[in-house]
Amino acid sequence: MTLKDLRTSAGKTAEQIAAQLNIARSTYSNYEQGIRTIDIRLIIPLAELFDCSEREIIEAQINSYQSARLNSRQARQRNCKAK
């Protein structure tokens, strides 16, 4: 499960989560996309917002990061084949 999965399961938008955490939507979006690591001070508030454990937040962040790396690798392979 990724951060986006947790958010959509909670029925929230990225804008709503960012506002509740008092961070920019782009920052939260970077967390979901695996571009940026979650600020450690936000793990507990995120767990509370998504009604899950802190461990699940950390695992979701790892899954988001791994998904981003896989997508990047697949895009590079497509670009190489296209040449």
GROMACS elastic network, one bead per residue, 0.5 to 0.9 nm:
[ bonds ]
;  ai    aj funct       b0    kb
    1     4     6  0.80741   500
    1     5     6  0.58176   500
    1     6     6  0.70018   500
    1    56     6  0.84996   500
    1    59     6  0.77691   500
    1    60     6  0.55054   500
    1    61     6  0.88884   500
    1    63     6  0.66115   500
    1    64     6  0.81044   500
    2     5     6  0.50537   500
    2     6     6  0.64186   500
    2     7     6  0.86960   500
    2    32     6  0.73005   500
    2    57     6  0.84493   500
    2    59     6  0.77618   500
    2    61     6  0.63812   500
    2    62     6  0.78533   500
    2    63     6  0.53915   500
    2    64     6  0.50766   500
    2    65     6  0.87655   500
    2    67     6  0.85052   500
    3     6     6  0.50698   500
    3     7     6  0.61599   500
    3     8     6  0.86235   500
    3    31     6  0.76271   500
    3    32     6  0.52749   500
    3    33     6  0.83740   500
    3    34     6  0.89935   500
    3    57     6  0.71360   500
    3    59     6  0.88431   500
    3    60     6  0.51107   500
    3    61     6  0.60936   500
    3    63     6  0.80404   500
    3    64     6  0.65002   500
    4     7     6  0.50075   500
    4     8     6  0.60617   500
    4     9     6  0.83946   500
    4    14     6  0.83837   500
    4    29     6  0.89349   500
    4    32     6  0.56877   500
    4    33     6  0.82322   500
    4    60     6  0.84458   500
    4    64     6  0.80807   500
    5     8     6  0.52692   500
    5     9     6  0.60067   500
    5    10     6  0.85541   500
    5    60     6  0.83680   500
    6     9     6  0.51343   500
    6    10     6  0.62685   500
    6    11     6  0.88064   500
    6    50     6  0.63687   500
    6    52     6  0.87830   500
    6    57     6  0.84478   500
    6    60     6  0.78537   500
    7    10     6  0.50919   500
    7    11     6  0.64249   500
    7    12     6  0.56444   500
    7    13     6  0.70333   500
    7    14     6  0.74980   500
    7    17     6  0.79769   500
    7    49     6  0.86919   500
    7    50     6  0.66774   500
    8    12     6  0.58064   500
    8    13     6  0.71733   500
    8    14     6  0.89122   500
    9    12     6  0.77321   500
    9    50     6  0.80805   500
   10    13     6  0.89498   500
   10    49     6  0.79650   500
   10    50     6  0.58482   500
   10    51     6  0.81158   500
   12    15     6  0.81636   500
   12    16     6  0.62018   500
   12    17     6  0.68005   500
   13    16     6  0.51691   500
   13    17     6  0.64525   500
   13    18     6  0.86561   500
   14    17     6  0.52139   500
   14    18     6  0.60819   500
   14    19     6  0.85394   500
   14    25     6  0.64848   500
   14    26     6  0.88835   500
   14    28     6  0.68965   500
   14    29     6  0.68326   500
   14    32     6  0.88931   500
   15    18     6  0.51665   500
   15    19     6  0.61046   500
   15    20     6  0.86118   500
   15    24     6  0.83008   500
   15    25     6  0.55014   500
   15    26     6  0.89037   500
   15    28     6  0.83412   500
   15    29     6  0.89242   500
   16    19     6  0.51514   500
   16    20     6  0.61727   500
   16    21     6  0.86299   500
   16    25     6  0.84932   500
   17    20     6  0.50927   500
   17    21     6  0.61543   500
   17    22     6  0.84159   500
   17    23     6  0.86276   500
   17    25     6  0.80435   500
   17    28     6  0.76876   500
   17    46     6  0.83206   500
   17    49     6  0.79139   500
   18    21     6  0.51059   500
   18    22     6  0.58794   500
   18    23     6  0.51195   500
   18    24     6  0.58775   500
   18    25     6  0.51073   500
   18    26     6  0.83950   500
   18    27     6  0.78446   500
   18    28     6  0.58479   500
   18    29     6  0.85687   500
   19    23     6  0.62549   500
   19    24     6  0.73943   500
   19    25     6  0.75065   500
   20    23     6  0.78960   500
   20    45     6  0.89144   500
   20    49     6  0.85373   500
   21    24     6  0.87103   500
   21    28     6  0.89181   500
   21    42     6  0.73788   500
   21    45     6  0.73300   500
   21    46     6  0.79083   500
   23    26     6  0.83729   500
   23    27     6  0.66346   500
   23    28     6  0.70927   500
   24    27     6  0.51805   500
   24    28     6  0.65737   500
   24    29     6  0.86337   500
   25    28     6  0.51553   500
   25    29     6  0.60172   500
   25    30     6  0.85691   500
   26    30     6  0.61080   500
   26    31     6  0.86887   500
   27    30     6  0.50932   500
   27    31     6  0.64988   500
   27    32     6  0.88949   500
   27    36     6  0.77967   500
   28    31     6  0.50270   500
   28    32     6  0.64107   500
   28    33     6  0.86931   500
   28    36     6  0.86972   500
   28    38     6  0.83114   500
   29    32     6  0.50617   500
   29    33     6  0.61215   500
   29    34     6  0.85891   500
   29    35     6  0.85311   500
   29    36     6  0.88352   500
   30    33     6  0.50425   500
   30    34     6  0.60979   500
   30    36     6  0.52803   500
   30    37     6  0.80780   500
   30    38     6  0.88875   500
   31    34     6  0.52657   500
   31    35     6  0.61328   500
   31    36     6  0.50787   500
   31    37     6  0.59176   500
   31    38     6  0.58955   500
   31    61     6  0.71298   500
   31    64     6  0.77762   500
   31    65     6  0.84276   500
   32    35     6  0.76805   500
   32    36     6  0.82382   500
   32    60     6  0.87431   500
   32    61     6  0.72496   500
   32    64     6  0.60870   500
   32    65     6  0.82228   500
   33    36     6  0.76907   500
   33    61     6  0.88823   500
   33    64     6  0.59165   500
   33    65     6  0.68635   500
   33    67     6  0.80746   500
   33    68     6  0.62363   500
   34    37     6  0.69351   500
   34    61     6  0.67814   500
   34    62     6  0.76912   500
   34    63     6  0.80346   500
   34    66     6  0.73427   500
   34    67     6  0.74479   500
   34    68     6  0.56568   500
   34    69     6  0.81326   500
   35    64     6  0.85495   500
   35    65     6  0.68169   500
   35    68     6  0.73987   500
   36    39     6  0.88785   500
   36    65     6  0.82654   500
   37    40     6  0.85686   500
   37    61     6  0.72907   500
   37    62     6  0.88483   500
   37    65     6  0.83622   500
   38    41     6  0.82379   500
   38    42     6  0.67992   500
   38    43     6  0.72030   500
   38    58     6  0.84769   500
   38    61     6  0.73715   500
   39    42     6  0.55329   500
   39    43     6  0.71995   500
   40    43     6  0.55467   500
   40    44     6  0.82703   500
   41    44     6  0.70171   500
   41    45     6  0.78642   500
   42    45     6  0.53175   500
   42    46     6  0.59573   500
   42    47     6  0.85116   500
   43    46     6  0.51959   500
   43    47     6  0.61573   500
   43    48     6  0.86845   500
   43    54     6  0.60593   500
   43    55     6  0.88552   500
   43    57     6  0.65585   500
   43    58     6  0.75597   500
   44    47     6  0.50368   500
   44    48     6  0.62370   500
   44    49     6  0.86573   500
   44    53     6  0.81123   500
   44    54     6  0.59954   500
   44    57     6  0.85378   500
   45    48     6  0.50538   500
   45    49     6  0.61558   500
   45    50     6  0.86356   500
   45    54     6  0.89830   500
   46    50     6  0.60622   500
   46    51     6  0.81659   500
   46    52     6  0.83780   500
   46    54     6  0.79363   500
   46    57     6  0.71584   500
   47    50     6  0.52133   500
   47    51     6  0.55950   500
   47    53     6  0.54759   500
   47    54     6  0.54311   500
   47    55     6  0.85861   500
   47    56     6  0.77437   500
   47    57     6  0.62806   500
   48    52     6  0.65759   500
   48    53     6  0.79025   500
   48    54     6  0.86061   500
   49    52     6  0.80350   500
   50    53     6  0.86170   500
   50    57     6  0.87407   500
   52    55     6  0.82480   500
   52    56     6  0.64136   500
   52    57     6  0.75048   500
   53    56     6  0.52192   500
   53    57     6  0.66884   500
   53    58     6  0.89386   500
   54    57     6  0.51041   500
   54    58     6  0.63997   500
   54    59     6  0.86862   500
   55    58     6  0.51129   500
   55    59     6  0.61100   500
   55    60     6  0.84696   500
   56    59     6  0.50102   500
   56    60     6  0.59299   500
   56    61     6  0.84921   500
   57    60     6  0.50361   500
   57    61     6  0.61701   500
   57    62     6  0.86666   500
   58    61     6  0.50648   500
   58    62     6  0.62894   500
   58    63     6  0.86597   500
   59    62     6  0.50319   500
   59    63     6  0.61515   500
   59    64     6  0.85655   500
   60    64     6  0.60623   500
   60    65     6  0.85752   500
   61    64     6  0.50171   500
   61    65     6  0.61940   500
   61    66     6  0.86146   500
   62    65     6  0.50977   500
   62    66     6  0.61456   500
   62    67     6  0.85270   500
   63    66     6  0.50547   500
   63    67     6  0.59974   500
   63    68     6  0.85262   500
   64    67     6  0.51238   500
   64    68     6  0.62128   500
   64    69     6  0.87409   500
   65    68     6  0.51205   500
   65    69     6  0.63119   500
   65    70     6  0.87042   500
   66    69     6  0.50999   500
   66    70     6  0.61679   500
   66    71     6  0.85944   500
   67    70     6  0.51057   500
   67    71     6  0.61335   500
   67    72     6  0.85507   500
   68    71     6  0.51525   500
   68    72     6  0.61266   500
   68    73     6  0.86156   500
   69    72     6  0.50610   500
   69    73     6  0.61233   500
   69    74     6  0.86005   500
   70    73     6  0.50936   500
   70    74     6  0.61446   500
   70    75     6  0.85820   500
   71    74     6  0.51332   500
   71    75     6  0.61562   500
   71    76     6  0.86953   500
   72    75     6  0.51159   500
   72    76     6  0.63029   500
   72    77     6  0.87277   500
   73    76     6  0.51709   500
   73    77     6  0.62973   500
   73    78     6  0.87552   500
   74    77     6  0.50751   500
   74    78     6  0.62498   500
   74    79     6  0.86631   500
   75    78     6  0.51241   500
   75    79     6  0.62330   500
   75    80     6  0.87075   500
   76    79     6  0.50537   500
   76    80     6  0.62395   500
   76    81     6  0.87136   500
   77    80     6  0.50971   500
   77    81     6  0.62709   500
   77    82     6  0.86361   500
   78    81     6  0.51485   500
   78    82     6  0.61560   500
   78    83     6  0.88520   500
   79    82     6  0.50836   500
   79    83     6  0.65235   500
   80    83     6  0.53934   500
